[in-house]
Amino acid sequence: MVASFSEERFPLSVAFGTSGGPERRTDIVRLSTGYENRNQRTRHSWRRYDAGSGVKSLADLIRVLDFFEARRGRLVGFRFRDPFDAASARWGQAATALDQLLGTGDGETRSFQLAKRYGAGEDAYVRPIRKPVSGTVRLAVDGVAANASVEATSGLVTFASPPPPGSRITAGFEFDVPVRFDIDHLALNVAAFEAGDIPTIPLVEIRP
């Protein structure tokens, strides 16, 4: 039986040239007064990518073909490195243990979900991070480096003992996005590719 998700990462040489980004669904009803009622269907955004724009050589094409077959098309999800958003720190900066607030200690809770904030204050969007890159997670409690177990398949951080009440639990990390192919047929034309026709390889974020 084939697993529904593979922890293998999509070929980096192709991922770095990929286009795409976050998508949201918003229902908008325009009233007779000219005002609008807007409603967000889902709490979290999800991402779509086109890996075809990252294919630069015939070797890249063969790597994608092999990866596609191993994932059985749309059947099996996998890790993908977003070329625009793959770390807790701002673009171009190194991740530190103070990058992202995970929560506040209450003297009882030991587990906290890795997350990344976009924006500031009450309007910030908090995105759960489920696929941290192993060996990149750094943690701190009230600014002091701390150790905890990190589940690489879910992004759950668990301390041996609960952080003290009122303490700030922060983290820095790199992460992947869980995705799947959004096609079951990979139509490749070597002659067209060599002539400069880049194939479309759609990927869509999933909740594994």
N, C-alpha and C positions, 0 to 999 in steps of 0.2 A: 504493500500500500504506500502511495506517495504522500509525503507530508504536505500540509497546506501552505507551509512557509519554510523557506530555506534561508539560513543566516549568511549565505554566500552573497558577496557584493557584486553588483553589475560592473563590467569592465571600466576601470577608472579612465583609461585613455579615451573612451567614448563619452563617459559621463561629463568630463570637463568641458566638452563642446556642446552639451545639450542645451536646448532652450526650454522655457517653461516657468511655472510659478504657481502661487496659491490661487484657489478659486473658491468663491462663495455663492450661495443661492439666496437671493433677496426677492421677496414678493412685494410689488409696489401697486397700490391702488390709488389712482388719482380721483379726488373728490370733485364734486361740482363747483366747490368754492375755489378750486385751483390748488388746494393743499394736498399733500400726499400722506398716506399711511404706508409705512415701510415695516416689513417683518422679516427677520432672518430665520430661515428654515432650520439651520443647524448651528450648534454652538461653536463648532470648530470648522475651520477651513480645511480643504484638502488640496493636494497639488497634482497638477498634470504636467507632463514633460513630453518632449519629442526628441528621442535619442538619435533620430536620423541625422539631425544637424551636427552631431558629434562624430559621425563616421567620416574619417578623413582618408582612409586607405582600404585596399582590398583586405588587408590583414585585420583591420577593425571590423569589417563586414563579416569575416569568418568567425571572429570572436563572438560577435552578437548572435550569429546563427547557432553556434555551439551552445551558448548560454540560453537561447530561446528554446532549443530542443530539450535541454536539461530541465527547464522549468515547465515543460509541456504546455507552452503557450500561456494562456490566461490562468491555468490551473494553480500554479504555485507562485506565491509571493516571494520577494527577495529584497535585499538591502540596496539602496541607491544613494550615492553621494550627490546632494544638491550642489551644483557649482556656485550658487549664489548665497546659500544659507546652510552652513554645515558646522557651526560652532556657537558656543554660548557668548563669545565676545563680539564686539563690533567688527565689521569688515576690516581686515588687514591687521587686527590686533591679536596678540596671543591670549589664549584662554587662561583665566586665573580662578582661584577658588572663591573669589568675591563677585563673580560675574552675575549670577542669577540667584534670587531668593527662592528657596524651596518651601519655606514655612517658618513658623515660630514654635519653639519648644514649649510643651505644657507639662513636662515632667513625667508623662505617661507614654506619649507616642514615640515609637522607635523608627517607623518607616515613613519615608517621604518620596514623592514622585519627582523625578527630574522634570524640569520645565523651563521654558524660555519665554520671557516677556517682551512684547512689542508695544511701544508707547510707554506712557508714564501715568502714575496715579490710578484713580479708580477706572479710568477709561482704557487702561492697558489690557491687551489681549494676552492671556496666559495659555501657551501651547504645551501640552504634555509631550515629553520626549521619551519615546519607547525603545529607541534603538541607539543607545550610546555606543561609541567606538571603544572597545576594550582597551584599558590602559591609559585612557585620556581623562577620566573623571577625577577632579580634585575637589575636596570638600573642606568646609570650614564651619566652625561654630563660634559665633561672635568674633569673627575675624581670625581665629586661631585654627591652624590646620588640624583636621580631624580625620580619623579612619572609620570606614564603614564598608559593609559588603554592598556591591553594586551588581544588580541583575542585568546582564548585558542584553537579555532578550525582552525585557520589559521596562527598564529604566528605573526600577524601584531601588531606593537606597535604604539600607537597614543598619542602624547603629546597634552596638552591643548593649548599650544602656540608653534610656531616653535622655535626650538633651534637656538641660535644666529649663524651668519655666521662664519665658520671656526671651530666651536666646534666639538669635537669628541663624538659621541654617542656610548656607549658601553653597553654590557649586559652580565649577567651570568644566567644560567638556566639549568634545566633538561628537557629532551624531550623524546617523544615516536616516533616510526616509524609507519606511516600508511601502513597497509598490508592487505592482504586477504589470505584465504586458496587457495592453488593452486591445489586442488582436489575437486571433488564433491562426492567422495565415500570414506568414512573413514572405511577402512578394519581393524577391531580389532579382535584379537584372544586372549581371556583371558588365555587359556591354554598355548599358546605359550609365552604370556607375562610373566606369572608366571615362565616359564622356562628360562627366560632371553632374549627373542626375543623382541627388542624394535621396535615398529611400526614407519614408516616414516610419518611425518606430515609436508609437505612442505608449506611454506609461502613465499609470494612475495610482495615486496614494490609496492605501487600504488601512484598515484597523485590524491588525493580526491578533 
